[in-house]
């Protein structure tokens, strides 16, 4: 009997989850919490790349909004456009999730914190002393 109940619950959950639409769920939640502009702007801000912004940036940022297709997705895109009117954003289809993707080109690898003077010195030391290149995997033993 327990196995039958478990299967029935699993089937019900699977059918419900398969029909779930991320944008629709967001829109329903926003009916209770109407501050969509601040919420969406915050989500977009959280997607900012940690590397390649500020003084290291080269050119404009490239942004994509991926949303499941359908009328709910289009309504969600309209909310994002309202919340971020000055942000050029390309559209993409997503199967399940809502995704803010942001990319920023970097002017020079030397400007990255990971490639500062200490990292460059270590890189040159490895080139001089190691029997392998700095891009070799040293964690795999033959």
MDAnalysis code that builds the backbone (N, CA, C; Angstrom):
import MDAnalysis as mda
import numpy as np

u = mda.Universe.empty(426, n_residues=142, atom_resindex=np.repeat(np.arange(142), 3), trajectory=True)
u.add_TopologyAttr("name", ["N", "CA", "C"] * 142)
u.add_TopologyAttr("resid", np.arange(1, 143))
u.add_TopologyAttr("resname", ["UNK", "UNK", "UNK", "UNK", "UNK", "UNK", "UNK", "UNK", "UNK", "UNK", "UNK", "UNK", "UNK", "UNK", "UNK", "UNK", "UNK", "UNK", "UNK", "UNK", "UNK", "UNK", "UNK", "UNK", "UNK", "UNK", "UNK", "UNK", "UNK", "UNK", "UNK", "UNK", "UNK", "UNK", "UNK", "UNK", "UNK", "UNK", "UNK", "UNK", "UNK", "UNK", "UNK", "UNK", "UNK", "UNK", "UNK", "UNK", "UNK", "UNK", "UNK", "UNK", "UNK", "UNK", "UNK", "UNK", "UNK", "UNK", "UNK", "UNK", "UNK", "UNK", "UNK", "UNK", "UNK", "UNK", "UNK", "UNK", "UNK", "UNK", "UNK", "UNK", "UNK", "UNK", "UNK", "UNK", "UNK", "UNK", "UNK", "UNK", "UNK", "UNK", "UNK", "UNK", "UNK", "UNK", "UNK", "UNK", "UNK", "UNK", "UNK", "UNK", "UNK", "UNK", "UNK", "UNK", "UNK", "UNK", "UNK", "UNK", "UNK", "UNK", "UNK", "UNK", "UNK", "UNK", "UNK", "UNK", "UNK", "UNK", "UNK", "UNK", "UNK", "UNK", "UNK", "UNK", "UNK", "UNK", "UNK", "UNK", "UNK", "UNK", "UNK", "UNK", "UNK", "UNK", "UNK", "UNK", "UNK", "UNK", "UNK", "UNK", "UNK", "UNK", "UNK", "UNK", "UNK", "UNK", "UNK", "UNK", "UNK", "UNK"])
u.atoms.positions = np.array([
    [0.817, -1.192, 0.000],
    [0.000, 0.000, 0.000],
    [0.867, 1.266, 0.000],
    [1.934, 1.238, 0.803],
    [2.794, 2.411, 0.889],
    [3.435, 2.722, -0.461],
    [3.846, 1.685, -1.178],
    [4.452, 1.881, -2.499],
    [3.462, 2.547, -3.454],
    [2.205, 2.179, -3.404],
    [1.185, 2.787, -4.261],
    [1.007, 4.267, -3.926],
    [0.980, 4.568, -2.645],
    [0.820, 5.960, -2.218],
    [2.040, 6.769, -2.661],
    [3.245, 6.217, -2.450],
    [4.464, 6.916, -2.876],
    [4.444, 7.185, -4.371],
    [4.044, 6.189, -5.167],
    [3.985, 6.380, -6.626],
    [2.956, 7.436, -7.004],
    [1.819, 7.421, -6.340],
    [0.777, 8.411, -6.642],
    [1.257, 9.817, -6.306],
    [1.921, 9.975, -5.174],
    [2.445, 11.285, -4.785],
    [3.522, 11.734, -5.769],
    [4.422, 10.829, -6.136],
    [5.475, 11.161, -7.096],
    [4.872, 11.586, -8.435],
    [3.868, 10.865, -8.893],
    [3.226, 11.189, -10.169],
    [2.537, 12.549, -10.111],
    [1.849, 12.813, -9.027],
    [1.183, 14.104, -8.869],
    [2.197, 15.242, -8.833],
    [3.276, 15.061, -8.070],
    [4.310, 16.095, -7.984],
    [4.970, 16.302, -9.341],
    [5.263, 15.220, -10.039],
    [5.905, 15.332, -11.346],
    [5.001, 16.067, -12.329],
    [3.731, 15.733, -12.344],
    [2.803, 16.408, -13.256],
    [2.660, 17.890, -12.913],
    [2.632, 18.216, -11.632],
    [2.515, 19.607, -11.227],
    [3.769, 20.385, -11.566],
    [4.937, 19.797, -11.312],
    [6.196, 20.487, -11.579],
    [6.428, 20.656, -13.067],
    [6.018, 19.690, -13.868],
    [6.212, 19.807, -15.309],
    [5.423, 20.973, -15.877],
    [4.301, 21.292, -15.238],
    [3.477, 22.384, -15.740],
    [3.889, 23.740, -15.172],
    [4.782, 23.724, -14.209],
    [5.200, 24.982, -13.583],
    [5.932, 25.858, -14.593],
    [5.633, 27.105, -14.580],
    [6.254, 28.078, -15.480],
    [6.854, 29.152, -14.592],
    [8.176, 29.333, -14.668],
    [8.873, 30.245, -13.759],
    [8.304, 31.659, -13.819],
    [8.045, 32.168, -15.011],
    [7.517, 33.530, -15.133],
    [6.113, 33.621, -14.543],
    [5.309, 32.610, -14.770],
    [3.954, 32.609, -14.217],
    [4.004, 32.614, -12.688],
    [4.902, 31.818, -12.115],
    [5.028, 31.781, -10.660],
    [5.480, 33.135, -10.127],
    [6.394, 33.789, -10.825],
    [6.854, 35.116, -10.403],
    [5.702, 36.117, -10.480],
    [4.969, 36.100, -11.574],
    [3.868, 37.042, -11.748],
    [2.802, 36.849, -10.678],
    [2.518, 35.604, -10.306],
    [1.544, 35.348, -9.242],
    [2.039, 35.895, -7.908],
    [3.333, 35.723, -7.636],
    [3.909, 36.229, -6.391],
    [3.876, 37.747, -6.361],
    [4.074, 38.380, -7.510],
    [4.096, 39.838, -7.574],
    [2.728, 40.439, -7.295],
    [1.672, 39.675, -7.467],
    [0.340, 40.192, -7.131],
    [0.270, 40.507, -5.641],
    [1.006, 39.724, -4.825],
    [1.020, 39.950, -3.379],
    [2.086, 40.978, -2.982],
    [3.162, 41.069, -3.763],
    [4.284, 41.975, -3.479],
    [4.517, 42.837, -4.711],
    [3.886, 43.992, -4.804],
    [3.873, 44.757, -6.053],
    [5.156, 45.525, -6.406],
    [6.233, 45.411, -5.639],
    [7.442, 46.170, -5.935],
    [8.342, 45.415, -6.914],
    [7.835, 45.147, -8.101],
    [8.566, 44.365, -9.104],
    [9.797, 45.096, -9.611],
    [9.720, 46.398, -9.793],
    [10.860, 47.140, -10.339],
    [12.105, 46.964, -9.470],
    [11.977, 47.156, -8.184],
    [13.123, 47.016, -7.277],
    [13.602, 45.576, -7.223],
    [12.679, 44.639, -7.243],
    [13.027, 43.222, -7.192],
    [13.810, 42.811, -8.435],
    [13.328, 43.210, -9.606],
    [13.995, 42.844, -10.857],
    [15.328, 43.570, -11.013],
    [15.385, 44.834, -10.616],
    [16.655, 45.571, -10.673],
    [17.678, 44.922, -9.749],
    [17.235, 44.462, -8.599],
    [18.131, 43.769, -7.674],
    [18.638, 42.455, -8.247],
    [17.764, 41.697, -8.897],
    [18.180, 40.438, -9.515],
    [19.185, 40.693, -10.634],
    [18.942, 41.752, -11.411],
    [19.874, 42.102, -12.482],
    [21.229, 42.514, -11.899],
    [21.219, 43.297, -10.824],
    [22.464, 43.720, -10.177],
    [23.260, 42.530, -9.646],
    [22.573, 41.539, -9.105],
    [23.248, 40.350, -8.587],
    [23.952, 39.562, -9.691],
    [23.506, 39.722, -10.929],
    [24.105, 38.990, -12.049],
    [25.341, 39.688, -12.602],
    [25.746, 40.822, -12.027],
    [26.920, 41.543, -12.531],
    [28.158, 40.670, -12.390],
    [28.962, 40.594, -13.437],
    [30.186, 39.790, -13.355],
    [31.131, 40.356, -12.301],
    [31.772, 39.472, -11.572],
    [32.739, 39.914, -10.568],
    [34.038, 40.345, -11.228],
    [34.332, 39.772, -12.367],
    [35.551, 40.093, -13.097],
    [35.169, 40.852, -14.355],
    [35.908, 41.878, -14.673],
    [35.706, 42.565, -15.943],
    [34.851, 43.809, -15.866],
    [34.529, 44.250, -14.676],
    [33.750, 45.479, -14.593],
    [34.622, 46.596, -14.048],
    [34.123, 47.793, -14.094],
    [34.867, 48.941, -13.598],
    [35.994, 49.357, -14.526],
    [37.181, 49.603, -13.982],
    [38.295, 50.119, -14.781],
    [38.845, 49.082, -15.754],
    [38.544, 47.806, -15.547],
    [39.038, 46.750, -16.427],
    [38.152, 46.537, -17.649],
    [37.025, 47.203, -17.698],
    [36.047, 46.963, -18.755],
    [36.519, 47.511, -20.099],
    [36.113, 46.830, -21.122],
    [36.426, 47.253, -22.484],
    [35.122, 47.217, -23.269],
    [34.517, 48.349, -23.480],
    [33.296, 48.372, -24.267],
    [32.055, 48.101, -23.449],
    [30.931, 48.055, -24.134],
    [29.644, 47.922, -23.443],
    [29.412, 46.511, -22.900],
    [28.533, 46.459, -21.941],
    [28.142, 45.185, -21.366],
    [27.174, 44.476, -22.308],
    [27.215, 43.177, -22.283],
    [26.327, 42.341, -23.082],
    [25.400, 41.629, -22.117],
    [24.073, 41.807, -22.270],
    [23.107, 41.219, -21.337],
    [22.067, 40.405, -22.081],
    [21.668, 39.300, -21.458],
    [20.631, 38.424, -22.010],
    [19.624, 38.130, -20.905],
    [18.353, 38.114, -21.268],
    [17.299, 37.665, -20.365],
    [16.698, 36.406, -20.974],
    [16.832, 35.300, -20.279],
    [16.262, 34.027, -20.731],
    [15.044, 33.713, -19.873],
    [13.917, 33.488, -20.537],
    [12.646, 33.228, -19.872],
    [11.934, 32.119, -20.638],
    [11.204, 31.239, -19.952],
    [10.420, 30.252, -20.672],
    [9.432, 30.942, -21.623],
    [9.199, 30.367, -22.783],
    [8.319, 31.008, -23.766],
    [6.854, 31.027, -23.322],
    [6.089, 31.840, -24.018],
    [4.657, 31.914, -23.746],
    [4.253, 33.296, -23.300],
    [2.952, 33.498, -23.117],
    [2.452, 34.822, -22.714],
    [2.997, 35.269, -21.352],
    [3.206, 34.310, -20.442],
    [3.763, 34.665, -19.135],
    [5.181, 35.190, -19.292],
    [5.952, 34.550, -20.167],
    [7.313, 35.004, -20.426],
    [7.344, 36.396, -21.014],
    [6.408, 36.678, -21.918],
    [6.352, 38.019, -22.518],
    [5.944, 39.067, -21.487],
    [5.032, 38.718, -20.598],
    [4.657, 39.653, -19.523],
    [5.835, 39.909, -18.602],
    [6.602, 38.859, -18.325],
    [7.781, 39.025, -17.482],
    [8.799, 39.930, -18.168],
    [9.016, 39.720, -19.464],
    [9.944, 40.578, -20.215],
    [9.500, 42.040, -20.167],
    [8.193, 42.274, -20.254],
    [7.679, 43.637, -20.182],
    [7.959, 44.253, -18.805],
    [7.827, 43.448, -17.740],
    [8.155, 43.942, -16.399],
    [9.637, 44.314, -16.304],
    [10.500, 43.485, -16.883],
    [11.934, 43.762, -16.850],
    [12.230, 45.041, -17.637],
    [11.602, 45.195, -18.789],
    [11.801, 46.392, -19.611],
    [11.377, 47.647, -18.831],
    [10.296, 47.538, -18.075],
    [9.818, 48.655, -17.268],
    [10.794, 48.951, -16.127],
    [11.318, 47.895, -15.501],
    [12.223, 48.066, -14.367],
    [13.607, 48.548, -14.788],
    [14.036, 48.159, -15.994],
    [15.379, 48.496, -16.480],
    [15.285, 49.106, -17.879],
    [14.682, 50.284, -18.004],
    [14.432, 50.839, -19.341],
    [15.689, 51.200, -20.125],
    [16.781, 51.485, -19.457],
    [18.004, 51.908, -20.140],
    [18.988, 50.769, -20.385],
    [18.605, 49.556, -20.048],
    [19.510, 48.410, -20.205],
    [19.146, 47.643, -21.478],
    [20.041, 47.673, -22.485],
    [19.770, 46.864, -23.677],
    [19.965, 45.386, -23.325],
    [18.939, 44.598, -23.609],
    [18.981, 43.202, -23.219],
    [18.439, 42.330, -24.352],
    [19.218, 41.344, -24.730],
    [18.761, 40.393, -25.744],
    [17.857, 39.360, -25.103],
    [17.011, 38.767, -25.918],
    [16.075, 37.762, -25.422],
    [16.546, 36.368, -25.806],
    [16.270, 35.431, -24.917],
    [16.547, 34.023, -25.182],
    [15.453, 33.206, -24.522],
    [15.240, 32.018, -25.050],
    [14.254, 31.115, -24.460],
    [14.951, 30.202, -23.461],
    [14.290, 29.970, -22.362],
    [14.778, 29.050, -21.343],
    [13.731, 27.967, -21.167],
    [14.173, 26.775, -20.847],
    [13.194, 25.700, -20.682],
    [12.493, 25.772, -19.337],
    [13.234, 26.130, -18.271],
    [12.649, 26.087, -16.934],
    [12.833, 27.352, -16.113],
    [13.957, 28.006, -16.273],
    [14.341, 29.062, -15.355],
    [14.281, 30.445, -15.980],
    [14.342, 31.439, -15.094],
    [14.545, 32.822, -15.509],
    [16.018, 33.118, -15.246],
    [16.720, 33.605, -16.264],
    [18.158, 33.831, -16.133],
    [18.510, 35.230, -16.632],
    [19.180, 35.992, -15.777],
    [19.824, 37.230, -16.202],
    [21.282, 36.877, -16.449],
    [21.749, 37.070, -17.673],
    [23.144, 36.804, -18.021],
    [23.790, 38.126, -18.387],
    [24.925, 38.414, -17.758],
    [25.651, 39.657, -18.038],
    [27.111, 39.314, -18.308],
    [27.641, 39.924, -19.349],
    [29.032, 39.683, -19.719],
    [29.710, 41.013, -19.997],
    [30.945, 41.113, -19.572],
    [31.714, 42.322, -19.795],
    [33.079, 41.929, -20.333],
    [33.486, 42.530, -21.446],
    [34.809, 42.265, -21.993],
    [35.862, 42.905, -21.103],
    [37.031, 42.313, -21.080],
    [38.127, 42.805, -20.259],
    [39.184, 43.409, -21.174],
    [39.676, 44.588, -20.811],
    [40.658, 45.280, -21.636],
    [41.957, 44.494, -21.726],
    [42.428, 43.990, -20.630],
    [43.695, 43.270, -20.619],
    [43.709, 42.312, -19.439],
    [44.223, 41.113, -19.655],
    [44.337, 40.168, -18.549],
    [45.249, 40.711, -17.461],
    [46.207, 41.533, -17.829],
    [47.116, 42.114, -16.838],
    [46.400, 43.033, -15.859],
    [45.216, 43.522, -16.221],
    [44.458, 44.392, -15.325],
    [43.632, 43.626, -14.302],
    [43.524, 42.308, -14.475],
    [42.738, 41.515, -13.541],
    [43.505, 41.328, -12.236],
    [42.810, 41.312, -11.107],
    [43.495, 41.120, -9.828],
    [44.275, 39.803, -9.777],
    [43.766, 38.768, -10.452],
    [44.433, 37.471, -10.446],
    [45.742, 37.496, -11.219],
    [45.957, 38.514, -12.017],
    [47.169, 38.596, -12.827],
    [48.061, 39.756, -12.399],
    [48.003, 40.099, -11.124],
    [48.842, 41.173, -10.596],
    [50.304, 40.776, -10.552],
    [51.154, 41.616, -9.996],
    [52.590, 41.362, -9.967],
    [52.962, 40.032, -9.292],
    [52.295, 39.678, -8.197],
    [52.624, 38.428, -7.504],
    [52.299, 37.218, -8.388],
    [51.157, 37.251, -9.045],
    [50.778, 36.141, -9.920],
    [51.711, 36.037, -11.120],
    [52.104, 37.164, -11.679],
    [53.026, 37.144, -12.825],
    [54.390, 36.598, -12.413],
    [54.871, 36.962, -11.238],
    [56.150, 36.447, -10.749],
    [56.091, 34.934, -10.570],
    [55.024, 34.449, -9.974],
    [54.852, 33.008, -9.794],
    [54.787, 32.303, -11.143],
    [54.101, 32.871, -12.079],
    [53.994, 32.300, -13.426],
    [55.382, 32.150, -14.049],
    [56.194, 33.171, -13.947],
    [57.548, 33.120, -14.525],
    [58.433, 32.119, -13.787],
    [58.264, 31.989, -12.479],
    [59.017, 30.995, -11.719],
    [58.667, 29.583, -12.169],
    [57.388, 29.325, -12.372],
    [56.956, 28.003, -12.826],
    [57.531, 27.714, -14.206],
    [57.550, 28.704, -15.075],
    [58.118, 28.509, -16.415],
    [59.602, 28.124, -16.342],
    [60.333, 28.705, -15.405],
    [61.776, 28.464, -15.298],
    [62.113, 27.151, -14.611],
    [61.354, 26.760, -13.604],
    [61.778, 25.657, -12.746],
    [61.018, 24.351, -12.952],
    [59.791, 24.385, -13.317],
    [58.983, 23.163, -13.382],
    [59.284, 22.366, -14.650],
    [59.060, 21.065, -14.552],
    [59.232, 20.186, -15.708],
    [57.955, 20.139, -16.546],
    [57.016, 20.912, -16.170],
    [55.739, 20.969, -16.873],
    [55.342, 22.426, -17.015],
    [54.438, 22.693, -17.913],
    [53.988, 24.063, -18.108],
    [52.998, 24.491, -17.043],
    [52.794, 25.769, -16.872],
    [51.857, 26.253, -15.851],
    [50.411, 25.898, -16.161],
    [50.130, 25.463, -17.375],
    [48.757, 25.120, -17.735],
    [48.522, 23.615, -17.703],
    [49.520, 22.862, -17.237],
    [49.390, 21.407, -17.135],
    [48.676, 21.042, -15.842],
    [48.005, 19.918, -15.889],
    [47.348, 19.403, -14.691],
    [48.375, 18.681, -13.829],
    [48.602, 19.138, -12.624],
    [49.556, 18.501, -11.731],
    [48.848, 17.603, -10.732],
    [47.536, 17.594, -10.750],
    [46.793, 16.793, -9.786],
    [46.491, 15.391, -10.299],
    [46.910, 15.087, -11.522],
    [46.661, 13.757, -12.080],
    [47.983, 13.008, -12.137],
    [48.048, 11.914, -11.401],
    [49.258, 11.091, -11.388],
    [49.108, 9.974, -12.411],
    [50.138, 9.768, -13.186],
    [50.090, 8.684, -14.175],
    [50.370, 7.409, -13.502],
])
